[in-house]
Amino acid sequence: MTTEGQGPGPLPPGWYADPSGAPQVRYWTGTKWTERTRPDVQSWVHGPRLVDVPGVFAYGRDPEAAAAVRVSREARQRALRYLLYAPLAGVVLAVPASIVLTSIGLSGALLWLIYLVAVLGACGWAGGWVPVGRVLWAQHGDRLSGLPGLGKKRKAPPPPKPDMWVDLRQAGHVAAASRLDSAADHGELTDVDYVRVVRVIRQARGDDDRLAAVAAEIEDAGSHAWLHPSGQRDLPARLGEHDLMTGQVRLGVASSSAKNPATHAGQTFALDAEVLRTSLLVIGPTGSGKTRSFARPIVELLGLQTLTNMASVVVIDPHGDYALPGFFDVDIDPLDPDSRWGFDLYGGARNPAEAADRLAGALLPPGVEPEADAAAHNALDAALSWFRERESRYPTLKELIGELAEGRGPRLLVERLRLLDRPALIELFDGRSEQKFSMRQIDKPMRVRIALPEGAYPQAARILARLAVSQFVQTVSAPDVDRSIFKGLIVDDAGRFVDEYVVQGLQRARAANAGLILLAQSMREFPEDLRATVFANTGCKAVFAGIDPQDASYIADFWGKQWVAETTVTTGQENTTRSGTISGPPERRRSVQSMGRNARRPGQLLALTGGSSVTQQRSVATRPVERYVWSPSEIINEIPTGHALVSLATAEGFRTPPVLVDLRG
């Protein structure tokens, strides 16, 4: 909406409440409203939130409505069933109960009062009347409040908004709190600013000297305090809806399917860094929406958390799907002549053995013989150690190829290294020395994209991707890594770039506050001997429409089976014939006796005696049986286009059942 000639008039340019009434602020140029909007931070901070189960978007949830969801239809039916049992139990148990109560000296009205309370209490406890009653009253109590004699329900006054900067004011730093309040009132405080500043304030709790230094920084810089090195206070654009207070990104809406758990059905579905710590495996064919509808919002989430100084993210981009202008701090593209960033071949390795291990793992093709693998590791270790001892540095790519060729290194290793001996790749690894990215740098908040030269150098692109992925796992597994910063790696076409070292590192990443998001078109992309380990070491799974039967079987077996009640109804009939006689001429008797074989033969209707009867039979049997939570056939045929079937896990071991999510909702 751009409204010419409307607005505050004399107000200077700035952020003001949106004239449409939406809970956001809009930028006023001094003469007109623009399309630039931001969340209204005060309303957002004090908005309702309910965090109870993973996968449900917390912001905007009403606790009473969530309680109603938890009270399922089965619970209400159980409460009704025990409500019907109560009078029956009262009649059946009246005589024995009166004998027992009389024997202890009770009689008259007191006896029957105690008996009634006991029966109702037992039935109410067994039937769960209290939680169901609370939900029903919350839903329908307003209707009853208007009935005569009940009076009108008094509305409670709205609770006062809590102070956003209570820690500063309680410590006596009123000026710093007022500076932030002023920024919020003028729309200068973004949700990114709020989370970033509050994080620093909370870290200083209990330390008066440190809190005083924090307050001084706020008085000096206001909402610009502790800015990310990029200077950005928001992303250039947001595709998804985010709540940085809980660190969640909204992906879609869980369908109301009967197979969805009651805690998620109909709820807004979301992901956060807590579940990403267990790593995520996404399987879906090309065009299923796994990149735009699933991976892109996760990249945004980690990008926003990077701006709050709480995360780092690395994206391996083989197809250019994440080429977002102004989004990344480090954008590595070997084929872009204007790219300023180089790539450290050794990832900031602390010793030659570490550098040789990762470089050999990236260079050698899958399935290489153990003898060749050991020879390559030893040759690289010797070459790097000798060169570093002589030159006090690691060799460039050109120098490394020369060292191995002259030292008669393994032929396979030399030939694989020469796949990188291309002008653009030599420039990437050996040139661009002013800005060379080392994987060790993700120990600070940073957004990194590595574009792969798939079209020009497919083999070299695979080596570069495997090198970057293994360096990431090595970095987050280091004992001196900063575990207060979440580190995320998004890998598209992951099956081609993941080796045994990376798969084993998935578990180490969880303990180091890191997670890998692996996207693949099929499980067949992963080496066969690693598929089971990939499944076991990724806590979260997402499946899109159109996967093949083999992948469906993998997923169905992982989600397992459950016991369900199967009811079998058998119907049939029993024919009973009583003997009788046929009267008439002999030829007519033969005619009637053969009616079943020749029913069309004309003949005079004869007198029949006797008769037959049909008895209908019906039997019902119920037995427990094991059934797939989602069978392979259901996974193949019952996931609609634009939907995903998602199961989540947390680092504490909590798992959600698979949830069918409409990503277009």
C-alpha positions as CSV (number, residue, x, y, z in Angstrom):
1,M,0.0,0.0,0.0
2,T,1.4,3.4,-1.0
3,T,-0.9,6.2,0.1
4,E,-0.1,9.6,-1.4
5,G,-0.8,12.7,0.7
6,Q,-1.8,10.8,3.8
7,G,0.0,10.3,7.0
8,P,1.2,12.3,10.0
9,G,2.0,15.4,7.9
10,P,4.5,17.3,10.0
11,L,6.2,14.1,11.3
12,P,9.7,13.6,10.1
13,P,10.7,10.5,8.1
14,G,10.8,7.4,10.2
15,W,9.0,4.2,11.3
16,Y,5.4,4.6,12.6
17,A,2.5,2.4,13.4
18,D,1.0,0.9,10.2
19,P,-2.2,3.0,9.2
20,S,-3.8,-0.3,8.2
21,G,-3.9,-1.4,11.8
22,A,-1.7,-4.4,11.2
23,P,0.7,-5.3,14.1
24,Q,3.7,-3.8,12.3
25,V,5.4,-0.5,11.6
26,R,5.7,1.1,8.2
27,Y,8.2,3.6,7.0
28,W,7.0,7.2,6.4
29,T,9.2,9.3,4.0
30,G,7.8,12.6,5.2
31,T,5.3,12.7,2.3
32,K,4.0,9.2,1.8
33,W,4.0,5.6,3.2
34,T,6.3,3.1,1.6
35,E,6.2,-0.7,1.2
36,R,8.9,-1.2,3.8
37,T,7.5,-2.8,7.0
38,R,8.8,-4.3,10.2
39,P,7.2,-6.1,13.1
40,D,5.8,-3.9,15.9
41,V,8.4,-5.0,18.4
42,Q,6.4,-4.1,21.5
43,S,3.4,-6.1,20.4
44,W,5.6,-8.9,19.3
45,V,7.6,-9.1,22.5
46,H,4.4,-9.2,24.7
47,G,2.4,-11.4,22.3
48,P,1.1,-14.8,23.4
49,R,3.4,-17.7,23.2
50,L,3.1,-21.3,24.2
51,V,6.0,-23.7,23.9
52,D,5.0,-27.3,24.6
53,V,5.8,-29.7,21.8
54,P,8.4,-29.5,19.0
55,G,7.1,-28.6,15.6
56,V,4.3,-26.2,16.7
57,F,4.8,-22.5,16.1
58,A,4.7,-20.9,19.6
59,Y,3.9,-17.3,18.7
60,G,0.2,-16.4,18.8
61,R,-0.9,-19.6,20.5
62,D,-3.7,-19.4,23.1
63,P,-3.0,-21.7,26.1
64,E,-6.7,-22.4,26.5
65,A,-7.0,-23.4,22.9
66,A,-4.0,-25.6,23.2
67,A,-5.5,-27.3,26.2
68,A,-8.6,-28.0,24.2
69,V,-6.5,-29.7,21.5
70,R,-4.8,-31.9,24.1
71,V,-8.2,-33.0,25.3
72,S,-8.8,-35.3,22.4
73,R,-12.1,-36.7,21.1
74,E,-11.3,-40.0,22.7
75,A,-11.0,-38.3,26.1
76,R,-14.4,-36.7,25.7
77,Q,-15.9,-40.0,24.7
78,R,-14.4,-41.6,27.8
79,A,-15.8,-38.9,30.1
80,L,-19.2,-39.4,28.6
81,R,-19.0,-43.1,29.0
82,Y,-18.2,-42.9,32.7
83,L,-21.0,-40.3,33.1
84,L,-23.3,-43.1,31.9
85,Y,-21.6,-45.6,34.2
86,A,-22.2,-43.5,37.3
87,P,-26.0,-44.2,37.8
88,L,-25.5,-47.8,36.9
89,A,-22.7,-48.2,39.5
90,G,-24.9,-46.4,42.0
91,V,-27.7,-48.9,41.6
92,V,-25.5,-52.0,41.5
93,L,-23.4,-51.1,44.5
94,A,-26.1,-49.6,46.6
95,V,-26.8,-52.7,48.7
96,P,-23.2,-53.8,49.5
97,A,-22.2,-50.2,50.1
98,S,-25.1,-49.6,52.6
99,I,-24.1,-52.8,54.5
100,V,-20.5,-51.7,54.8
101,L,-21.3,-48.1,55.7
102,T,-23.9,-49.2,58.3
103,S,-21.4,-51.5,59.9
104,I,-19.2,-48.5,60.7
105,G,-22.0,-46.6,62.3
106,L,-23.3,-44.5,59.4
107,S,-27.0,-44.2,58.7
108,G,-29.7,-42.0,57.1
109,A,-29.0,-39.1,54.8
110,L,-25.3,-39.0,55.7
111,L,-24.8,-42.6,54.5
112,W,-26.3,-41.9,51.1
113,L,-24.4,-38.6,50.8
114,I,-21.1,-40.2,51.4
115,Y,-22.0,-43.1,49.0
116,L,-23.0,-40.6,46.3
117,V,-19.8,-38.6,46.6
118,A,-17.7,-41.8,46.5
119,V,-19.4,-43.1,43.4
120,L,-19.2,-39.7,41.5
121,G,-15.6,-39.2,42.6
122,A,-14.5,-42.7,41.4
123,C,-16.3,-42.3,38.1
124,G,-15.0,-38.7,37.6
125,W,-11.4,-39.7,38.3
126,A,-11.5,-42.7,36.0
127,G,-13.3,-40.8,33.3
128,G,-11.1,-37.6,33.4
129,W,-14.1,-35.3,34.0
130,V,-12.0,-32.4,35.4
131,P,-9.8,-31.6,32.3
132,V,-12.7,-32.2,30.0
133,G,-14.9,-29.9,32.1
134,R,-12.4,-27.1,32.1
135,V,-12.1,-27.2,28.3
136,L,-15.9,-27.3,27.8
137,W,-16.3,-24.3,30.3
138,A,-13.6,-22.3,28.5
139,Q,-15.4,-23.0,25.1
140,H,-19.0,-22.5,26.2
141,G,-18.9,-20.6,29.5
142,D,-19.7,-17.3,27.9
143,R,-23.1,-18.7,26.6
144,L,-24.0,-19.8,30.1
145,S,-23.1,-16.5,31.8
146,G,-26.1,-14.8,30.2
147,L,-28.6,-17.2,31.8
148,P,-30.8,-15.8,34.6
149,G,-29.3,-16.3,38.0
150,L,-25.7,-16.8,36.7
151,G,-24.9,-13.2,36.2
152,K,-22.6,-11.8,33.5
153,K,-19.1,-13.0,33.4
154,R,-16.8,-10.1,34.3
155,K,-14.0,-9.6,31.9
156,A,-10.6,-9.5,33.6
157,P,-8.6,-6.3,32.9
158,P,-5.8,-6.8,30.4
159,P,-2.5,-7.5,32.2
160,P,0.0,-4.7,32.2
161,K,2.7,-5.1,29.6
162,P,6.0,-6.1,31.3
163,D,9.0,-4.0,31.1
164,M,11.2,-5.1,28.2
165,W,14.3,-3.8,30.0
166,V,13.6,-4.8,33.6
167,D,17.2,-6.0,34.2
168,L,18.6,-2.6,33.4
169,R,16.1,-0.6,35.5
170,Q,16.4,-2.9,38.5
171,A,20.2,-2.4,38.4
172,G,19.7,1.4,38.2
173,H,20.6,1.9,34.5
174,V,17.5,3.9,33.7
175,A,19.2,6.0,31.0
176,A,20.1,2.9,29.0
177,A,16.6,1.5,29.3
178,S,15.1,4.8,28.2
179,R,17.4,4.9,25.2
180,L,16.0,1.5,24.1
181,D,12.4,2.5,24.8
182,S,12.8,5.5,22.6
183,A,14.2,3.4,19.8
184,A,11.2,1.1,20.1
185,D,8.7,4.0,20.2
186,H,10.1,5.4,16.9
187,G,10.2,2.0,15.1
188,E,14.0,1.9,15.1
189,L,14.2,-1.3,17.1
190,T,13.9,-4.5,15.0
191,D,13.2,-8.0,16.3
192,V,16.8,-8.8,15.5
193,D,18.0,-5.8,17.6
194,Y,15.8,-6.9,20.5
195,V,17.1,-10.5,20.6
196,R,20.7,-9.4,20.1
197,V,20.6,-6.8,22.9
198,V,18.6,-8.9,25.4
199,R,21.1,-11.8,24.9
200,V,24.0,-9.6,26.0
201,I,22.0,-8.2,29.0
202,R,21.1,-11.6,30.2
203,Q,24.7,-12.8,29.9
204,A,25.7,-10.0,32.3
205,R,23.2,-10.9,35.0
206,G,24.7,-11.2,38.4
207,D,27.9,-9.3,37.4
208,D,27.4,-5.6,38.3
209,D,30.6,-4.4,36.6
210,R,29.8,-6.2,33.4
211,L,26.2,-5.0,33.4
212,A,27.5,-1.4,33.9
213,A,29.7,-1.8,30.8
214,V,26.7,-3.2,28.9
215,A,24.5,-0.2,29.9
216,A,27.3,2.2,28.9
217,E,27.4,0.6,25.4
218,I,23.6,0.9,25.1
219,E,23.7,4.6,26.1
220,D,26.3,5.2,23.4
221,A,25.0,3.0,20.5
222,G,21.3,2.4,21.4
223,S,19.7,-0.3,19.3
224,H,22.9,-0.5,17.2
225,A,24.9,-2.0,20.0
226,W,26.8,-5.2,19.3
227,L,25.9,-5.1,15.6
228,H,26.9,-8.0,13.4
229,P,30.2,-7.3,11.5
230,S,28.1,-7.0,8.3
231,G,26.2,-4.0,9.8
232,Q,22.9,-5.5,8.9
233,R,20.0,-5.4,11.3
234,D,17.7,-7.5,9.2
235,L,17.8,-9.7,6.1
236,P,17.4,-8.1,2.7
237,A,14.1,-10.0,2.4
238,R,12.2,-12.7,4.3
239,L,10.4,-15.5,2.6
240,G,9.1,-17.1,5.8
241,E,7.5,-16.0,9.1
242,H,9.9,-16.0,11.9
243,D,9.8,-15.7,15.7
244,L,13.2,-14.9,17.0
245,M,12.1,-15.0,20.6
246,T,11.7,-18.8,20.3
247,G,14.1,-19.2,17.3
248,Q,11.3,-20.7,15.1
249,V,10.5,-20.4,11.4
250,R,7.0,-21.2,10.2
251,L,6.9,-23.8,7.4
252,G,3.1,-24.5,6.9
253,V,0.1,-26.0,8.6
254,A,-0.3,-29.6,9.8
255,S,-3.2,-31.1,8.1
256,S,-6.3,-32.4,9.9
257,S,-5.6,-35.9,8.7
258,A,-6.7,-38.7,11.2
259,K,-3.1,-40.0,11.0
260,N,-1.6,-36.8,12.4
261,P,-1.1,-36.7,16.2
262,A,-3.7,-34.6,18.1
263,T,-1.0,-32.3,19.4
264,H,-0.1,-31.1,15.8
265,A,-3.3,-31.5,13.7
266,G,-4.5,-28.2,12.5
267,Q,-1.6,-26.3,14.1
268,T,1.0,-24.1,12.5
269,F,4.1,-26.2,11.9
270,A,7.6,-24.8,12.6
271,L,11.3,-25.7,13.0
272,D,13.9,-24.3,15.3
273,A,17.6,-24.7,16.0
274,E,16.9,-27.1,18.9
275,V,15.6,-29.8,16.6
276,L,18.2,-28.9,13.9
277,R,20.9,-30.0,16.4
278,T,19.9,-33.6,15.8
279,S,20.4,-33.0,12.0
280,L,17.8,-33.3,9.3
281,L,17.5,-35.6,6.3
282,V,15.2,-34.3,3.5
283,I,14.2,-36.7,0.6
284,G,12.2,-35.5,-2.4
285,P,12.5,-35.5,-6.2
286,T,13.3,-32.5,-8.3
287,G,10.4,-30.0,-8.3
288,S,8.8,-31.3,-5.1
289,G,9.5,-28.0,-3.2
290,K,12.1,-29.2,-0.8
291,T,14.5,-26.3,-1.6
292,R,12.1,-23.3,-1.8
293,S,9.5,-24.5,0.8
294,F,11.8,-26.2,3.2
295,A,15.5,-25.5,2.9
296,R,15.2,-21.8,2.1
297,P,13.2,-20.9,5.3
298,I,15.8,-22.8,7.3
299,V,18.6,-20.8,5.7
300,E,16.7,-17.6,6.6
301,L,16.2,-18.8,10.2
302,L,20.0,-19.4,10.6
303,G,20.8,-16.1,8.8
304,L,18.6,-14.2,11.2
305,Q,20.2,-16.0,14.2
306,T,23.6,-15.1,12.7
307,L,22.6,-11.4,12.9
308,T,21.7,-11.8,16.5
309,N,25.3,-13.3,17.0
310,M,23.9,-16.7,18.0
311,A,24.7,-18.8,14.9
312,S,26.8,-19.5,11.8
313,V,25.5,-21.1,8.6
314,V,27.3,-22.6,5.6
315,V,25.4,-23.5,2.4
316,I,26.7,-25.8,-0.3
317,D,24.9,-24.7,-3.4
318,P,25.4,-26.9,-6.5
319,H,22.6,-25.3,-8.6
320,G,22.6,-21.6,-7.6
321,D,19.3,-21.9,-5.7
322,Y,20.6,-19.8,-2.8
323,A,22.2,-17.0,-4.7
324,L,20.5,-14.3,-2.7
325,P,21.9,-10.8,-3.2
326,G,23.2,-9.2,0.0
327,F,22.3,-12.2,2.2
328,F,25.7,-13.9,2.8
329,D,28.8,-12.4,4.4
330,V,31.1,-14.8,2.4
331,D,29.9,-15.7,-1.1
332,I,32.4,-18.1,-2.8
333,D,31.9,-18.6,-6.5
334,P,34.8,-20.0,-8.5
335,L,33.3,-19.1,-11.8
336,D,32.4,-15.5,-10.9
337,P,35.3,-13.2,-11.9
338,D,33.9,-10.5,-9.6
339,S,34.0,-12.7,-6.5
340,R,36.5,-11.5,-4.0
341,W,36.6,-14.6,-1.7
342,G,39.0,-17.4,-2.0
343,F,38.9,-20.8,-0.2
344,D,41.5,-22.2,2.2
345,L,42.5,-25.6,0.9
346,Y,43.4,-26.8,4.4
347,G,40.5,-25.2,6.4
348,G,42.8,-23.7,9.0
349,A,44.1,-27.1,10.1
350,R,46.3,-26.9,13.1
351,N,48.8,-29.6,12.0
352,P,49.8,-31.4,8.7
353,A,48.2,-34.7,9.8
354,E,44.8,-33.0,10.2
355,A,45.1,-31.2,6.9
356,A,46.2,-34.4,5.1
357,D,43.4,-36.4,6.6
358,R,40.7,-34.1,5.3
359,L,42.3,-33.4,2.0
360,A,42.8,-37.1,1.2
361,G,39.2,-37.9,2.2
362,A,37.9,-35.3,-0.3
363,L,40.2,-36.2,-3.1
364,L,39.9,-40.0,-3.2
365,P,36.8,-41.4,-4.9
366,P,34.3,-43.5,-3.0
367,G,35.1,-47.2,-2.6
368,V,38.9,-46.9,-3.0
369,E,41.0,-49.8,-1.7
370,P,42.3,-49.4,1.9
371,E,45.9,-49.7,0.7
372,A,45.5,-46.8,-1.8
373,D,43.7,-44.8,0.9
374,A,46.5,-45.3,3.4
375,A,49.2,-44.5,0.8
376,A,47.4,-41.2,-0.1
377,H,47.2,-40.2,3.5
378,N,50.8,-40.9,4.2
379,A,52.0,-39.2,1.0
380,L,50.0,-36.0,1.8
381,D,51.2,-36.0,5.4
382,A,54.8,-36.3,4.4
383,A,54.6,-33.6,1.7
384,L,52.8,-31.1,3.9
385,S,55.1,-31.8,6.9
386,W,58.2,-31.4,4.8
387,F,57.0,-28.2,3.1
388,R,55.8,-26.6,6.3
389,E,59.1,-27.4,8.1
390,R,61.0,-25.8,5.2
391,E,58.8,-22.8,4.4
392,S,56.8,-22.3,7.7
393,R,53.6,-22.5,5.8
394,Y,51.4,-24.9,3.9
395,P,52.0,-25.2,0.1
396,T,49.7,-23.7,-2.5
397,L,47.7,-26.0,-4.7
398,K,50.3,-25.6,-7.5
399,E,53.2,-26.3,-5.1
400,L,51.4,-29.3,-3.6
401,I,50.9,-30.9,-7.0
402,G,54.6,-30.3,-7.8
403,E,55.8,-31.7,-4.5
404,L,53.7,-34.9,-5.0
405,A,54.7,-35.3,-8.6
406,E,58.4,-34.9,-7.9
407,G,58.3,-37.1,-4.8
408,R,56.5,-39.8,-6.8
409,G,53.3,-39.7,-4.8
410,P,50.6,-42.2,-5.5
411,R,49.4,-41.9,-9.1
412,L,45.7,-41.8,-8.1
413,L,46.3,-39.0,-5.7
414,V,48.3,-36.9,-8.2
415,E,45.7,-37.4,-10.9
416,R,42.9,-36.4,-8.5
417,L,44.7,-33.3,-7.5
418,R,45.2,-32.3,-11.1
419,L,41.4,-32.2,-11.5
420,L,41.8,-29.0,-9.5
421,D,44.5,-27.6,-11.8
422,R,42.1,-25.3,-13.7
423,P,42.6,-21.5,-14.0
424,A,39.4,-20.7,-12.1
425,L,40.2,-23.1,-9.3
426,I,43.8,-22.1,-9.0
427,E,42.6,-18.6,-8.5
428,L,40.1,-19.8,-5.9
429,F,42.7,-21.7,-3.8
430,D,45.9,-19.8,-4.5
431,G,44.8,-16.3,-5.5
432,R,42.4,-14.0,-3.8
433,S,44.7,-13.9,-0.8
434,E,43.3,-10.7,0.6
435,Q,40.0,-12.4,1.5
436,K,40.4,-16.1,1.9
437,F,37.7,-18.0,3.8
438,S,38.9,-20.7,6.3
439,M,36.3,-23.0,7.8
440,R,37.7,-22.1,11.2
441,Q,36.1,-18.7,10.8
442,I,32.6,-20.1,11.5
443,D,33.5,-20.1,15.2
444,K,32.2,-16.5,14.9
445,P,28.7,-15.5,13.6
446,M,29.0,-15.8,9.8
447,R,26.8,-16.6,6.7
448,V,28.7,-18.5,4.0
449,R,27.7,-19.7,0.6
450,I,29.9,-22.0,-1.5
451,A,28.7,-22.2,-5.2
452,L,30.0,-25.3,-7.0
453,P,31.2,-25.2,-10.6
454,E,29.0,-28.2,-11.6
455,G,28.7,-27.2,-15.2
456,A,32.3,-26.4,-16.0
457,Y,34.2,-28.9,-13.7
458,P,31.9,-31.6,-12.3
459,Q,34.6,-33.7,-10.8
460,A,36.4,-30.7,-9.2
461,A,33.0,-29.5,-7.9
462,R,32.5,-32.8,-6.1
463,I,36.0,-32.6,-4.6
464,L,35.4,-29.0,-3.4
465,A,32.0,-29.9,-1.8
466,R,33.4,-32.9,0.0
467,L,36.3,-30.9,1.2
468,A,34.0,-28.1,2.6
469,V,31.7,-30.6,4.3
470,S,34.5,-32.6,5.9
471,Q,36.1,-29.3,7.1
472,F,32.9,-28.3,8.6
473,V,32.5,-31.5,10.6
474,Q,36.2,-31.3,11.6
475,T,35.7,-27.7,12.8
476,V,32.6,-28.3,14.9
477,S,34.2,-31.4,16.5
478,A,37.3,-29.6,17.6
479,P,37.6,-29.4,21.4
480,D,38.2,-25.6,21.5
481,V,35.1,-24.7,19.4
482,D,32.7,-22.1,20.8
483,R,29.7,-24.1,21.6
484,S,27.5,-21.1,22.5
485,I,27.1,-20.4,18.7
486,F,25.0,-22.9,16.7
487,K,26.6,-23.9,13.5
488,G,24.5,-25.2,10.6
489,L,25.4,-26.8,7.3
490,I,22.9,-27.0,4.5
491,V,24.0,-29.4,1.7
492,D,22.0,-29.8,-1.5
493,D,22.5,-33.1,-3.4
494,A,24.1,-34.4,-0.2
495,G,24.4,-38.0,-1.3
496,R,27.3,-37.2,-3.7
497,F,29.3,-35.2,-1.1
498,V,29.0,-37.3,2.1
499,D,31.5,-39.8,3.2
500,E,32.0,-42.1,6.2
501,Y,33.8,-39.4,8.2
502,V,31.0,-36.9,7.7
503,V,28.3,-39.5,8.6
504,Q,30.1,-40.5,11.8
505,G,30.5,-36.8,12.6
506,L,26.7,-36.3,12.7
507,Q,26.6,-37.5,16.3
508,R,29.6,-35.4,17.3
509,A,27.9,-32.3,15.8
510,R,24.9,-32.8,18.0
511,A,27.1,-32.6,21.2
512,A,28.9,-29.5,19.7
513,N,25.7,-27.5,19.2
514,A,25.7,-28.0,15.4
515,G,23.6,-29.7,12.8
516,L,23.6,-30.8,9.2
517,I,20.6,-30.5,6.9
518,L,21.1,-33.0,4.1
519,L,18.9,-32.7,1.0
520,A,18.8,-35.5,-1.6
521,Q,16.5,-36.7,-4.4
522,S,16.8,-40.3,-3.3
523,M,18.6,-42.4,-0.7
524,R,20.3,-44.2,-3.6
525,E,22.5,-41.1,-4.0
526,F,24.3,-42.1,-0.7
527,P,26.8,-44.9,-0.8
528,E,25.1,-48.2,0.0
529,D,27.2,-48.9,3.0
530,L,26.4,-45.5,4.6
531,R,22.6,-45.4,4.1
532,A,21.7,-47.1,7.4
533,T,24.2,-44.9,9.3
534,V,22.7,-41.8,7.7
535,F,19.3,-42.8,8.8
536,A,20.4,-43.7,12.3
537,N,22.4,-40.4,12.9
538,T,19.9,-37.9,11.6
539,G,17.2,-37.3,14.2
540,C,14.7,-35.4,11.9
541,K,13.3,-36.7,8.7
542,A,11.2,-35.0,5.9
543,V,9.7,-36.8,2.9
544,F,8.1,-35.2,-0.1
545,A,5.6,-36.5,-2.6
546,G,6.9,-38.6,-5.4
547,I,9.7,-40.6,-3.7
548,D,10.4,-44.1,-5.1
549,P,9.3,-47.4,-3.3
550,Q,12.8,-48.2,-2.0
551,D,13.0,-44.8,-0.2
552,A,9.4,-45.3,1.1
553,S,10.4,-48.7,2.6
554,Y,13.4,-47.1,4.3
555,I,11.2,-44.3,5.8
556,A,8.3,-46.7,6.8
557,D,10.7,-49.1,8.6
558,F,12.3,-46.1,10.4
559,W,9.0,-44.8,11.7
560,G,8.1,-48.4,12.7
561,K,4.8,-50.0,13.6
562,Q,2.2,-49.5,16.2
563,W,-0.5,-51.7,17.8
564,V,-4.0,-50.9,16.6
565,A,-7.4,-52.6,17.2
566,E,-8.6,-54.4,14.2
567,T,-12.3,-55.3,14.0
568,T,-13.4,-58.1,11.7
569,V,-17.1,-58.4,10.8
570,T,-18.2,-61.7,9.3
571,T,-21.6,-62.1,7.7
572,G,-23.2,-65.1,6.1
573,Q,-26.5,-67.0,5.6
574,E,-27.7,-70.6,6.4
575,N,-30.4,-72.2,4.1
576,T,-32.8,-74.7,5.7
577,T,-35.2,-76.8,3.5
578,R,-38.1,-78.8,4.8
579,S,-39.3,-81.9,2.9
580,G,-42.7,-81.7,1.1
581,T,-44.7,-83.1,-1.8
582,I,-45.6,-82.0,-5.3
583,S,-49.1,-82.7,-6.6
584,G,-50.0,-82.9,-10.3
585,P,-49.5,-85.0,-13.4
586,P,-46.2,-86.9,-13.6
587,E,-44.9,-84.9,-16.5
588,R,-45.5,-81.7,-14.6
589,R,-43.7,-83.0,-11.6
590,R,-40.6,-83.6,-13.7
591,S,-41.0,-80.1,-15.0
592,V,-41.1,-78.5,-11.6
593,Q,-38.3,-80.7,-10.3
594,S,-36.1,-79.4,-13.1
595,M,-37.0,-75.7,-12.7
596,G,-33.5,-75.0,-11.4
597,R,-32.0,-76.3,-14.6
598,N,-34.7,-75.1,-17.0
599,A,-36.6,-72.3,-15.4
600,R,-38.0,-71.0,-18.6
601,R,-40.0,-74.1,-19.5
602,P,-43.7,-73.2,-19.4
603,G,-46.0,-75.4,-17.3
604,Q,-49.0,-75.3,-15.2
605,L,-48.4,-74.1,-11.6
606,L,-48.6,-77.1,-9.3
607,A,-49.5,-77.3,-5.6
608,L,-46.4,-77.5,-3.4
609,T,-46.2,-78.4,0.2
610,G,-43.2,-78.0,2.5
611,G,-40.9,-75.0,2.6
612,S,-37.5,-73.5,3.3
613,S,-36.0,-70.7,5.5
614,V,-32.8,-68.5,5.5
615,T,-31.0,-67.6,8.7
616,Q,-28.6,-64.5,8.6
617,Q,-25.4,-64.8,10.7
618,R,-23.1,-62.0,11.8
619,S,-20.1,-62.1,14.0
620,V,-17.7,-59.3,15.2
621,A,-14.2,-60.0,16.5
622,T,-11.6,-57.4,17.7
623,R,-7.9,-58.1,18.1
624,P,-4.7,-56.1,18.4
625,V,-2.5,-56.1,15.3
626,E,0.7,-54.3,14.3
627,R,0.4,-51.8,11.5
628,Y,2.9,-49.3,10.0
629,V,2.6,-45.8,11.3
630,W,2.9,-44.8,7.6
631,S,3.2,-47.8,5.3
632,P,5.3,-47.6,2.1
633,S,2.1,-47.6,0.0
634,E,0.7,-44.7,2.0
635,I,4.0,-42.7,1.8
636,I,4.0,-43.2,-2.0
637,N,0.3,-42.5,-2.7
638,E,-1.1,-40.4,0.2
639,I,1.4,-37.4,0.4
640,P,-0.3,-34.7,-1.7
641,T,1.7,-32.3,-3.9
642,G,3.0,-29.4,-1.9
643,H,3.0,-31.4,1.3
644,A,5.8,-33.1,3.4
645,L,5.7,-35.8,6.0
646,V,8.0,-34.6,8.8
647,S,9.2,-36.2,12.1
648,L,11.3,-34.3,14.6
649,A,13.6,-35.2,17.4
650,T,15.4,-33.1,20.1
651,A,18.8,-33.6,21.6
652,E,17.1,-34.6,24.9
653,G,15.6,-37.7,23.1
654,F,12.0,-36.4,22.6
655,R,10.5,-37.6,19.2
656,T,7.3,-36.6,17.4
657,P,5.3,-39.0,15.3
658,P,5.4,-38.2,11.5
659,V,3.2,-35.1,10.8
660,L,1.7,-34.4,7.4
661,V,2.3,-30.7,6.7
662,D,0.8,-28.5,4.0
663,L,3.7,-26.3,3.0
664,R,1.4,-24.0,1.1
665,G,-0.8,-23.3,4.1
